[in-house]
């Protein structure tokens, strides 16, 4: 999985459409091998991002869990601590 794609399920508040689209964009960039498509591929790239975001939102809406929702701030603090250890 691309390091820039973050988990979106089971957070309070739920993932926003902007977060879902950002994850879709990162996925399409990774799969296509380019961060910015050429003019010839721009339409296909944009369509792929829309479709992946749409499928991702459907997935998030359909998932269920009995685990309590995660707190975004706590998870961000854990990620910062891991990064500090990794890059120290």
MOPAC internal coordinates of N, CA, C and O (Angstrom, degrees):
PM7 1SCF
backbone

  N    0.0000 0     0.00 0     0.00 0    0    0    0
  C    1.4590 1     0.00 0     0.00 0    1    0    0
  C    1.5208 1   108.75 1     0.00 0    2    1    0
  O    1.2310 1   121.02 1   -36.16 1    3    2    1
  N    1.2835 1   115.66 1   143.84 1    3    2    1
  C    1.4562 1   122.01 1   177.38 1    5    3    2
  C    1.5234 1   109.39 1   -64.18 1    6    5    3
  O    1.2310 1   120.09 1   -44.70 1    7    6    5
  N    1.3145 1   117.43 1   135.30 1    7    6    5
  C    1.4628 1   120.36 1  -177.62 1    9    7    6
  C    1.5204 1   112.54 1   -62.93 1   10    9    7
  O    1.2310 1   119.78 1   154.17 1   11   10    9
  N    1.3152 1   118.02 1   -25.83 1   11   10    9
  C    1.4587 1   120.76 1  -176.75 1   13   11   10
  C    1.5244 1   113.33 1   -81.95 1   14   13   11
  O    1.2310 1   120.07 1   170.12 1   15   14   13
  N    1.3082 1   117.47 1    -9.88 1   15   14   13
  C    1.4563 1   119.99 1   178.16 1   17   15   14
  C    1.5226 1   107.70 1   -88.49 1   18   17   15
  O    1.2310 1   120.77 1   -58.09 1   19   18   17
  N    1.3065 1   116.13 1   121.91 1   19   18   17
  C    1.4596 1   121.76 1  -177.04 1   21   19   18
  C    1.5212 1   110.80 1  -101.67 1   22   21   19
  O    1.2310 1   121.39 1   -25.10 1   23   22   21
  N    1.3271 1   114.94 1   154.90 1   23   22   21
  C    1.4572 1   120.21 1   174.80 1   25   23   22
  C    1.5219 1   108.40 1   -64.19 1   26   25   23
  O    1.2310 1   120.79 1   -43.58 1   27   26   25
  N    1.3186 1   116.10 1   136.42 1   27   26   25
  C    1.4615 1   121.09 1  -177.96 1   29   27   26
  C    1.5277 1   113.13 1  -116.01 1   30   29   27
  O    1.2310 1   120.26 1   167.19 1   31   30   29
  N    1.3148 1   117.11 1   -12.81 1   31   30   29
  C    1.4670 1   120.98 1  -175.23 1   33   31   30
  C    1.5238 1   111.65 1   -86.43 1   34   33   31
  O    1.2310 1   121.05 1   -36.80 1   35   34   33
  N    1.3056 1   115.59 1   143.20 1   35   34   33
  C    1.4617 1   125.31 1   171.79 1   37   35   34
  C    1.5269 1   113.19 1    67.64 1   38   37   35
  O    1.2310 1   120.84 1  -133.91 1   39   38   37
  N    1.3116 1   116.00 1    46.09 1   39   38   37
  C    1.4576 1   121.34 1   173.58 1   41   39   38
  C    1.5118 1   109.31 1  -116.43 1   42   41   39
  O    1.2310 1   121.29 1   -27.43 1   43   42   41
  N    1.3102 1   115.14 1   152.57 1   43   42   41
  C    1.4589 1   121.16 1   175.05 1   45   43   42
  C    1.5198 1   107.22 1  -121.38 1   46   45   43
  O    1.2310 1   118.40 1   -62.34 1   47   46   45
  N    1.2936 1   120.65 1   117.66 1   47   46   45
  C    1.4614 1   127.96 1    -1.13 1   49   47   46
  C    1.5268 1   111.22 1   -73.54 1   50   49   47
  O    1.2310 1   120.42 1   -19.11 1   51   50   49
  N    1.3326 1   116.79 1   160.89 1   51   50   49
  C    1.4642 1   120.82 1  -178.43 1   53   51   50
  C    1.5254 1   112.01 1   -60.17 1   54   53   51
  O    1.2310 1   121.05 1   -18.47 1   55   54   53
  N    1.3159 1   115.60 1   161.53 1   55   54   53
  C    1.4635 1   121.42 1   178.76 1   57   55   54
  C    1.5245 1   110.50 1   -58.74 1   58   57   55
  O    1.2310 1   121.38 1   -39.98 1   59   58   57
  N    1.3118 1   114.97 1   140.02 1   59   58   57
  C    1.4664 1   120.29 1   178.30 1   61   59   58
  C    1.5220 1   109.54 1   -85.07 1   62   61   59
  O    1.2310 1   120.96 1   -14.51 1   63   62   61
  N    1.3159 1   115.76 1   165.49 1   63   62   61
  C    1.4655 1   119.35 1   177.26 1   65   63   62
  C    1.5251 1   110.75 1   -63.87 1   66   65   63
  O    1.2310 1   119.81 1   149.63 1   67   66   65
  N    1.3270 1   117.96 1   -30.37 1   67   66   65
  C    1.4707 1   120.98 1   177.27 1   69   67   66
  C    1.5292 1   110.46 1   -66.20 1   70   69   67
  O    1.2310 1   120.05 1   140.61 1   71   70   69
  N    1.3258 1   117.51 1   -39.39 1   71   70   69
  C    1.4649 1   120.62 1   178.24 1   73   71   70
  C    1.5240 1   110.99 1   -67.28 1   74   73   71
  O    1.2310 1   120.66 1   140.42 1   75   74   73
  N    1.3206 1   116.34 1   -39.58 1   75   74   73
  C    1.4597 1   121.09 1   178.56 1   77   75   74
  C    1.5282 1   109.38 1   -64.66 1   78   77   75
  O    1.2310 1   120.11 1   136.03 1   79   78   77
  N    1.3183 1   117.40 1   -43.97 1   79   78   77
  C    1.4650 1   120.50 1   179.85 1   81   79   78
  C    1.5302 1   111.23 1   -66.48 1   82   81   79
  O    1.2310 1   119.92 1   141.62 1   83   82   81
  N    1.3246 1   117.76 1   -38.38 1   83   82   81
  C    1.4702 1   120.78 1   178.44 1   85   83   82
  C    1.5322 1   110.15 1   -62.96 1   86   85   83
  O    1.2310 1   120.20 1   138.46 1   87   86   85
  N    1.3194 1   117.22 1   -41.54 1   87   86   85
  C    1.4624 1   120.40 1   177.95 1   89   87   86
  C    1.5255 1   110.51 1   -65.62 1   90   89   87
  O    1.2310 1   120.30 1   140.16 1   91   90   89
  N    1.3261 1   117.03 1   -39.84 1   91   90   89
  C    1.4642 1   121.01 1   178.28 1   93   91   90
  C    1.5255 1   110.39 1   -63.62 1   94   93   91
  O    1.2310 1   120.25 1   137.94 1   95   94   93
  N    1.3117 1   117.12 1   -42.06 1   95   94   93
  C    1.4591 1   121.53 1   178.54 1   97   95   94
  C    1.5289 1   110.36 1   -61.58 1   98   97   95
  O    1.2310 1   119.94 1   135.07 1   99   98   97
  N    1.3234 1   117.72 1   -44.93 1   99   98   97
  C    1.4645 1   121.10 1   178.87 1  101   99   98
  C    1.5248 1   111.00 1   -62.31 1  102  101   99
  O    1.2310 1   120.50 1   139.55 1  103  102  101
  N    1.3189 1   116.66 1   -40.45 1  103  102  101
  C    1.4614 1   120.81 1   179.14 1  105  103  102
  C    1.5247 1   110.62 1   -63.23 1  106  105  103
  O    1.2310 1   120.24 1   131.90 1  107  106  105
  N    1.3232 1   117.14 1   -48.10 1  107  106  105
  C    1.4652 1   120.77 1  -178.73 1  109  107  106
  C    1.5304 1   110.17 1   -64.75 1  110  109  107
  O    1.2310 1   119.98 1   141.30 1  111  110  109
  N    1.3148 1   117.65 1   -38.70 1  111  110  109
  C    1.4699 1   120.37 1   176.18 1  113  111  110
  C    1.5247 1   110.69 1   -60.39 1  114  113  111
  O    1.2310 1   120.73 1   135.66 1  115  114  113
  N    1.3186 1   116.21 1   -44.34 1  115  114  113
  C    1.4619 1   120.77 1  -178.40 1  117  115  114
  C    1.5225 1   110.59 1   -64.46 1  118  117  115
  O    1.2310 1   120.42 1   132.17 1  119  118  117
  N    1.3233 1   116.81 1   -47.83 1  119  118  117
  C    1.4601 1   121.30 1  -176.95 1  121  119  118
  C    1.5305 1   111.35 1   -66.46 1  122  121  119
  O    1.2310 1   120.51 1   139.49 1  123  122  121
  N    1.3321 1   116.62 1   -40.51 1  123  122  121
  C    1.4693 1   120.22 1  -176.98 1  125  123  122
  C    1.5246 1   112.25 1   -78.83 1  126  125  123
  O    1.2310 1   120.45 1   158.29 1  127  126  125
  N    1.3225 1   116.74 1   -21.71 1  127  126  125
  C    1.4560 1   119.81 1  -179.70 1  129  127  126
  C    1.5157 1   113.92 1    81.69 1  130  129  127
  O    1.2310 1   120.16 1  -167.21 1  131  130  129
  N    1.3247 1   117.29 1    12.79 1  131  130  129
  C    1.4700 1   119.22 1   178.26 1  133  131  130
  C    1.5215 1   109.88 1  -140.39 1  134  133  131
  O    1.2310 1   121.40 1   -35.03 1  135  134  133
  N    1.3248 1   114.93 1   144.97 1  135  134  133
  C    1.4579 1   119.05 1   178.93 1  137  135  134
  C    1.5136 1   111.42 1   -86.73 1  138  137  135
  O    1.2310 1   120.96 1   155.70 1  139  138  137
  N    1.3189 1   115.76 1   -24.30 1  139  138  137
  C    1.4551 1   120.28 1   179.36 1  141  139  138
  C    1.5265 1   107.96 1  -139.02 1  142  141  139
  O    1.2310 1   119.96 1   -62.45 1  143  142  141
  N    1.3300 1   117.68 1   117.55 1  143  142  141
  C    1.4632 1   119.39 1  -176.72 1  145  143  142
  C    1.5289 1   111.79 1   -73.08 1  146  145  143
  O    1.2310 1   121.17 1   -22.17 1  147  146  145
  N    1.3248 1   115.36 1   157.83 1  147  146  145
  C    1.4621 1   120.15 1   173.97 1  149  147  146
  C    1.5230 1   108.60 1   -70.37 1  150  149  147
  O    1.2310 1   120.85 1   -13.29 1  151  150  149
  N    1.3109 1   115.99 1   166.71 1  151  150  149
  C    1.4789 1   120.29 1   178.43 1  153  151  150
  C    1.5202 1   110.64 1   -56.90 1  154  153  151
  O    1.2310 1   120.43 1   142.01 1  155  154  153
  N    1.3333 1   116.78 1   -37.99 1  155  154  153
  C    1.4693 1   121.17 1  -178.77 1  157  155  154
  C    1.5234 1   111.94 1   -65.45 1  158  157  155
  O    1.2310 1   120.20 1   150.14 1  159  158  157
  N    1.3359 1   117.22 1   -29.86 1  159  158  157
  C    1.4688 1   121.07 1  -176.68 1  161  159  158
  C    1.5232 1   113.62 1  -104.56 1  162  161  159
  O    1.2310 1   120.00 1  -178.30 1  163  162  161
  N    1.3155 1   117.61 1     1.70 1  163  162  161
  C    1.4617 1   121.86 1  -175.45 1  165  163  162
  C    1.5279 1   112.82 1   -58.11 1  166  165  163
  O    1.2310 1   120.18 1   134.86 1  167  166  165
  N    1.3114 1   117.26 1   -45.14 1  167  166  165
  C    1.4738 1   121.73 1  -178.71 1  169  167  166
  C    1.5265 1   111.50 1   -64.31 1  170  169  167
  O    1.2310 1   120.59 1   134.56 1  171  170  169
  N    1.3239 1   116.47 1   -45.44 1  171  170  169
  C    1.4688 1   120.54 1   179.77 1  173  171  170
  C    1.5263 1   110.64 1   -64.41 1  174  173  171
  O    1.2310 1   120.39 1   140.72 1  175  174  173
  N    1.3254 1   116.85 1   -39.28 1  175  174  173
  C    1.4607 1   122.27 1   179.15 1  177  175  174
  C    1.5264 1   110.31 1   -62.82 1  178  177  175
  O    1.2310 1   120.70 1   131.76 1  179  178  177
  N    1.3361 1   116.27 1   -48.24 1  179  178  177
  C    1.4649 1   121.04 1  -179.44 1  181  179  178
  C    1.5352 1   110.92 1   -63.99 1  182  181  179
  O    1.2310 1   120.55 1   139.90 1  183  182  181
  N    1.3257 1   116.56 1   -40.10 1  183  182  181
  C    1.4693 1   120.37 1   179.12 1  185  183  182
  C    1.5286 1   110.20 1   -64.41 1  186  185  183
  O    1.2310 1   120.49 1   139.78 1  187  186  185
  N    1.3246 1   116.67 1   -40.22 1  187  186  185
  C    1.4616 1   120.37 1   179.51 1  189  187  186
  C    1.5298 1   110.62 1   -64.40 1  190  189  187
  O    1.2310 1   120.33 1   138.74 1  191  190  189
  N    1.3225 1   116.97 1   -41.26 1  191  190  189
  C    1.4771 1   120.27 1   178.53 1  193  191  190
  C    1.5265 1   109.78 1   -61.90 1  194  193  191
  O    1.2310 1   120.27 1   135.42 1  195  194  193
  N    1.3366 1   117.09 1   -44.58 1  195  194  193
  C    1.4803 1   120.33 1   179.04 1  197  195  194
  C    1.5230 1   111.29 1   -60.96 1  198  197  195
  O    1.2310 1   120.53 1   134.85 1  199  198  197
  N    1.3334 1   116.59 1   -45.15 1  199  198  197
  C    1.4623 1   120.45 1  -177.60 1  201  199  198
  C    1.5298 1   111.94 1   -66.82 1  202  201  199
  O    1.2310 1   120.32 1   138.14 1  203  202  201
  N    1.3267 1   116.99 1   -41.86 1  203  202  201
  C    1.4708 1   120.16 1   178.78 1  205  203  202
  C    1.5261 1   109.96 1   -66.10 1  206  205  203
  O    1.2310 1   119.86 1   138.66 1  207  206  205
  N    1.3250 1   117.88 1   -41.34 1  207  206  205
  C    1.4681 1   120.85 1   178.04 1  209  207  206
  C    1.5303 1   110.36 1   -62.21 1  210  209  207
  O    1.2310 1   120.58 1   138.05 1  211  210  209
  N    1.3253 1   116.50 1   -41.95 1  211  210  209
  C    1.4632 1   121.50 1   179.35 1  213  211  210
  C    1.5378 1   110.34 1   -62.25 1  214  213  211
  O    1.2310 1   120.49 1   132.45 1  215  214  213
  N    1.3323 1   116.67 1   -47.55 1  215  214  213
  C    1.4637 1   120.73 1   179.84 1  217  215  214
  C    1.5274 1   110.79 1   -64.42 1  218  217  215
  O    1.2310 1   120.46 1   141.49 1  219  218  217
  N    1.3246 1   116.72 1   -38.51 1  219  218  217
  C    1.4618 1   121.02 1   179.46 1  221  219  218
  C    1.5213 1   110.89 1   -64.32 1  222  221  219
  O    1.2310 1   120.44 1   136.90 1  223  222  221
  N    1.3303 1   116.76 1   -43.10 1  223  222  221
  C    1.4621 1   119.91 1   179.26 1  225  223  222
  C    1.5211 1   111.02 1   -63.41 1  226  225  223
  O    1.2310 1   120.32 1   139.20 1  227  226  225
  N    1.3407 1   117.00 1   -40.80 1  227  226  225
  C    1.4688 1   120.30 1   176.57 1  229  227  226
  C    1.5230 1   110.60 1   -61.80 1  230  229  227
  O    1.2310 1   120.37 1   138.22 1  231  230  229
  N    1.3248 1   116.90 1   -41.78 1  231  230  229
  C    1.4586 1   120.37 1   178.57 1  233  231  230
  C    1.5232 1   110.66 1   -61.84 1  234  233  231
  O    1.2310 1   120.11 1   130.84 1  235  234  233
  N    1.3218 1   117.39 1   -49.16 1  235  234  233
  C    1.4586 1   120.72 1  -179.30 1  237  235  234
  C    1.5215 1   111.73 1   -60.90 1  238  237  235
  O    1.2310 1   120.34 1   142.40 1  239  238  237
  N    1.3253 1   116.96 1   -37.60 1  239  238  237
  C    1.4648 1   120.94 1   179.12 1  241  239  238
  C    1.5259 1   111.85 1   -67.84 1  242  241  239
  O    1.2310 1   120.10 1   149.59 1  243  242  241
  N    1.3410 1   117.42 1   -30.41 1  243  242  241
  C    1.4604 1   121.26 1  -175.56 1  245  243  242
  C    1.5275 1   113.31 1   -88.50 1  246  245  243
  O    1.2310 1   119.81 1   158.33 1  247  246  245
  N    1.3304 1   117.96 1   -21.67 1  247  246  245
  C    1.4599 1   120.47 1  -177.49 1  249  247  246
  C    1.5308 1   111.47 1   -69.28 1  250  249  247
  O    1.2310 1   121.30 1   -37.57 1  251  250  249
  N    1.3212 1   115.11 1   142.43 1  251  250  249
  C    1.4655 1   121.00 1   175.48 1  253  251  250
  C    1.5246 1   108.31 1  -128.28 1  254  253  251
  O    1.2310 1   121.01 1   -24.15 1  255  254  253
  N    1.3068 1   115.67 1   155.85 1  255  254  253
  C    1.4578 1   120.78 1   177.79 1  257  255  254
  C    1.5187 1   109.65 1  -155.53 1  258  257  255
  O    1.2310 1   121.23 1   -24.68 1  259  258  257
  N    1.3200 1   115.25 1   155.32 1  259  258  257
  C    1.4655 1   119.72 1   174.98 1  261  259  258
  C    1.5290 1   110.36 1  -100.67 1  262  261  259
  O    1.2310 1   120.63 1   173.61 1  263  262  261
  N    1.3387 1   116.40 1    -6.39 1  263  262  261
  C    1.4632 1   120.42 1   179.48 1  265  263  262
  C    1.5282 1   109.69 1   -72.20 1  266  265  263
  O    1.2310 1   120.42 1   -32.78 1  267  266  265
  N    1.3179 1   116.79 1   147.22 1  267  266  265
  C    1.4675 1   118.64 1   177.45 1  269  267  266
  C    1.5338 1   110.05 1   -67.58 1  270  269  267
  O    1.2310 1   119.94 1   -30.80 1  271  270  269
  N    1.3289 1   117.72 1   149.20 1  271  270  269
  C    1.4640 1   119.89 1   179.71 1  273  271  270
  C    1.5276 1   111.25 1   -62.28 1  274  273  271
  O    1.2310 1   121.48 1   -32.96 1  275  274  273
  N    1.3274 1   114.78 1   147.04 1  275  274  273
  C    1.4640 1   120.85 1   178.86 1  277  275  274
  C    1.5265 1   109.40 1   -83.70 1  278  277  275
  O    1.2310 1   121.36 1   -29.16 1  279  278  277
  N    1.3084 1   114.99 1   150.84 1  279  278  277
  C    1.4575 1   121.61 1   176.81 1  281  279  278
  C    1.5240 1   108.07 1   -92.50 1  282  281  279
  O    1.2310 1   120.24 1   -53.04 1  283  282  281
  N    1.3273 1   117.14 1   126.96 1  283  282  281
  C    1.4670 1   121.39 1  -177.13 1  285  283  282
  C    1.5258 1   112.31 1   -60.60 1  286  285  283
  O    1.2310 1   120.25 1   140.32 1  287  286  285
  N    1.3086 1   117.14 1   -39.68 1  287  286  285
  C    1.4634 1   120.31 1  -178.02 1  289  287  286
  C    1.5266 1   111.58 1   -67.54 1  290  289  287
  O    1.2310 1   120.32 1   139.36 1  291  290  289
  N    1.3225 1   117.00 1   -40.64 1  291  290  289
  C    1.4610 1   120.95 1   178.97 1  293  291  290
  C    1.5261 1   109.92 1   -64.86 1  294  293  291
  O    1.2310 1   120.43 1   135.69 1  295  294  293
  N    1.3254 1   116.79 1   -44.31 1  295  294  293
  C    1.4674 1   120.57 1   179.51 1  297  295  294
  C    1.5250 1   111.09 1   -65.15 1  298  297  295
  O    1.2310 1   119.90 1   142.54 1  299  298  297
  N    1.3247 1   117.80 1   -37.46 1  299  298  297
  C    1.4710 1   121.46 1   177.65 1  301  299  298
  C    1.5228 1   110.31 1   -65.49 1  302  301  299
  O    1.2310 1   120.19 1   140.42 1  303  302  301
  N    1.3202 1   117.25 1   -39.58 1  303  302  301
  C    1.4681 1   120.83 1   178.06 1  305  303  302
  C    1.5266 1   110.48 1   -64.45 1  306  305  303
  O    1.2310 1   120.03 1   139.10 1  307  306  305
  N    1.3264 1   117.54 1   -40.90 1  307  306  305
  C    1.4643 1   121.02 1   177.11 1  309  307  306
  C    1.5279 1   110.49 1   -61.72 1  310  309  307
  O    1.2310 1   120.55 1   137.13 1  311  310  309
  N    1.3300 1   116.55 1   -42.87 1  311  310  309
  C    1.4670 1   120.61 1   179.68 1  313  311  310
  C    1.5237 1   111.03 1   -64.01 1  314  313  311
  O    1.2310 1   120.07 1   139.30 1  315  314  313
  N    1.3289 1   117.48 1   -40.70 1  315  314  313
  C    1.4676 1   120.41 1   177.52 1  317  315  314
  C    1.5214 1   111.14 1   -63.69 1  318  317  315
  O    1.2310 1   120.45 1   140.50 1  319  318  317
  N    1.3307 1   116.74 1   -39.50 1  319  318  317
  C    1.4585 1   120.96 1   179.09 1  321  319  318
  C    1.5403 1   110.37 1   -65.41 1  322  321  319
  O    1.2310 1   120.09 1   138.29 1  323  322  321
  N    1.3177 1   117.43 1   -41.71 1  323  322  321
  C    1.4642 1   120.58 1   177.71 1  325  323  322
  C    1.5271 1   110.16 1   -63.49 1  326  325  323
  O    1.2310 1   120.29 1   137.73 1  327  326  325
  N    1.3345 1   117.06 1   -42.27 1  327  326  325
  C    1.4627 1   120.80 1  -179.90 1  329  327  326
  C    1.5185 1   111.02 1   -65.12 1  330  329  327
  O    1.2310 1   120.47 1   139.92 1  331  330  329
  N    1.3336 1   116.71 1   -40.08 1  331  330  329
  C    1.4635 1   119.93 1   179.22 1  333  331  330
  C    1.5259 1   110.80 1   -62.76 1  334  333  331
  O    1.2310 1   120.54 1   140.42 1  335  334  333
  N    1.3309 1   116.57 1   -39.58 1  335  334  333
  C    1.4589 1   121.01 1   178.54 1  337  335  334
  C    1.5348 1   110.09 1   -68.57 1  338  337  335
  O    1.2310 1   120.73 1   136.71 1  339  338  337
  N    1.3215 1   116.21 1   -43.29 1  339  338  337
  C    1.4593 1   121.10 1  -177.20 1  341  339  338
  C    1.5204 1   112.00 1   -65.97 1  342  341  339
  O    1.2310 1   119.98 1   138.92 1  343  342  341
  N    1.3191 1   117.65 1   -41.08 1  343  342  341
  C    1.4710 1   121.31 1  -173.81 1  345  343  342
  C    1.5217 1   113.64 1  -104.06 1  346  345  343
  O    1.2310 1   120.38 1  -165.35 1  347  346  345
  N    1.3312 1   116.88 1    14.65 1  347  346  345
  C    1.4744 1   120.25 1  -178.74 1  349  347  346
  C    1.5172 1   111.67 1   -71.06 1  350  349  347
  O    1.2310 1   120.10 1   180.00 1  351  350  349

